[in-house]
Amino acid sequence: MKETSKHELDRMDRNILRALQKDGRLANADLAKMVNASAATCHRRTQRLFDEGYIASVRAQIAPATVGLGALVMVGVVLDRSTPESFAEFEKAVGAMKEVLDCNLVAGDFDYLLKIRVRDMAGFNLLHGKQLIALPGVRQIRTFFVLKEVKDNAPLPF
């Protein structure tokens, strides 16, 4: 991301962002029609939204079951110490785990909430026994198997 000051979003910027959240593969010409702008204007606006960091990335959302990762597991983690060093050590270790899709430091009953994708319950059992319980500073792990994904990765409501 370039070091650029952010401008105030206007209606066209918001419409571009909403459209790209729904379909990141939109051709610039199609996007321009949707937001009622010329292709050149739309391209300039979209590029500025990238440059200013409003758009972090564009990527494909893979259907997990099609690649053998049909089980979604949410894991609450409590660390044995609440120090910057223990948090950093834990975060570094979790960052290296490909199965962990999201890791969030939270307030409440847990220190962290992890979103994990695995093939099945046996796959999670293996991951739990070999990696999760061995993460640095872990005192307690609470596991929640997702039975149904009701809403996932929804567009931002702006």
Summary of the structure (lengths in Angstrom):
residues: 158
radius of gyration: 20.1
end to end distance: 21.9
largest distance: 57.2
contacts: 370
relative contact order: 0.15
helix: 39%
strand: 19%
